[in-house]
Structure formats: C-alpha cells, structure tokens
Amino acid sequence: MPVYEYECDSCGKVFEVQQRMADAPLTQCPECDGTVRKVMSMSSFQLKGGGWYADGYASARKDTGTSTAAPPPPATSTPPACPAGGCSKCPATAS
C-alpha cells in the first residue's frame, strides 16, 4: 500500500498515512480537524541488482578506464622466417 504525506493548513502538522490508491484523499487533520492537503515528497524508490544503472546509461565495459583495443603483440628477439624460403637479403637467413 502506498504511503501519502499530508500537511494541515491550520496547525502545520505534516503526517503520513497508508492508503489504498482507490481510497479518497483525507480532508481533515486528525489533531485539529483543520483542512489538509496532499504533499509531494521525495520517493525512497531505488533500483538494485544487475541491469540497472545509476546514471541511466550502460557502460561499454565492466572495467571502466581501459581501452577496448587489443594490446600489441610482445616484441620478439628473433626475426620472422622468410616466406620466400631463404633469399640472400632476408634477415631471417642472416643468423
């Protein structure tokens, strides 16, 4: 059941009442029988769990702050093999 907040125009008291959505709004203060009005207040609604984002936008990756590009391959100390099979100017055959 929702909780509604009311404020009395006569005594200034602010109070909360649990009511069904179909119930008529209160018109009288329970303490001074003055007229009351519904007050709009902050909601305590909070989304929790996977799939909900605090700022409303999904991040690209879970580990923020890193780039999505693959790291470069490690440098090798030996040159690659010659695809032509051993020409005289190839660095692979110089060793």
C-alpha positions in Angstrom: 0.0 0.0 0.0 1.3 3.5 -0.8 2.2 6.0 1.9 0.8 9.5 1.3 2.0 12.6 3.1 -0.4 15.4 4.2 0.1 18.8 5.7 -2.5 20.6 7.8 -3.3 24.2 6.8 -4.4 25.1 10.3 -1.7 23.7 12.6 1.1 23.0 10.1 1.5 19.4 11.1 2.9 17.1 8.5 1.9 13.4 8.7 1.9 10.2 6.6 -1.0 7.8 6.0 -1.0 4.4 4.4 -3.9 4.3 2.0 -5.1 2.3 -1.0 -4.9 4.0 -4.3 -8.6 3.7 -4.7 -9.3 5.5 -1.3 -10.4 9.1 -1.3 -7.7 11.6 -0.1 -8.0 12.8 3.5 -9.7 16.2 4.1 -9.3 16.8 7.9 -6.4 16.8 10.2 -6.6 14.1 12.9 -5.4 16.5 15.6 -7.2 19.8 15.0 -9.8 19.0 12.3 -8.4 21.6 10.0 -8.2 21.1 6.3 -5.3 19.1 4.9 -3.6 18.9 1.5 -1.5 16.2 -0.1 2.2 17.0 -0.2 4.6 15.8 -2.9 7.6 14.3 -1.3 10.8 12.5 -2.3 10.4 8.9 -3.1 12.6 6.3 -1.5 12.4 4.1 -4.6 15.8 2.6 -5.5 16.6 0.1 -8.2 19.1 -2.6 -7.2 20.6 -5.6 -8.9 22.1 -6.3 -12.3 20.9 -4.4 -15.3 20.2 -1.1 -13.6 22.5 1.8 -14.0 22.8 4.7 -11.5 23.1 7.3 -14.3 20.7 5.7 -16.8 23.4 4.7 -19.3 25.2 1.4 -19.7 28.9 1.4 -19.7 30.8 -0.1 -22.6 32.7 -2.5 -20.4 32.6 -3.5 -16.8 36.2 -2.5 -16.1 35.9 1.2 -16.8 39.0 3.2 -17.6 40.6 0.7 -20.0 40.5 0.8 -23.8 38.8 -1.8 -25.8 41.7 -2.2 -28.3 43.8 -5.4 -28.1 47.3 -4.9 -26.7 50.1 -5.0 -29.2 51.9 -8.4 -29.5 55.1 -8.7 -27.5 58.4 -7.9 -29.2 60.4 -11.0 -30.3 64.1 -11.1 -30.4 64.3 -13.4 -33.5 63.1 -12.0 -36.8 60.2 -13.9 -38.5 61.0 -16.6 -41.0 61.3 -15.6 -44.7 58.2 -16.6 -46.7 60.2 -16.9 -49.9 62.4 -19.7 -48.4 65.8 -18.1 -47.8 66.8 -15.1 -50.1 70.2 -13.5 -49.6 68.9 -10.2 -48.2 66.4 -11.7 -45.8 67.2 -11.0 -42.1 66.0 -14.5 -41.2 68.8 -16.2 -43.0 71.5 -13.8 -41.7 71.9 -15.8 -38.5 
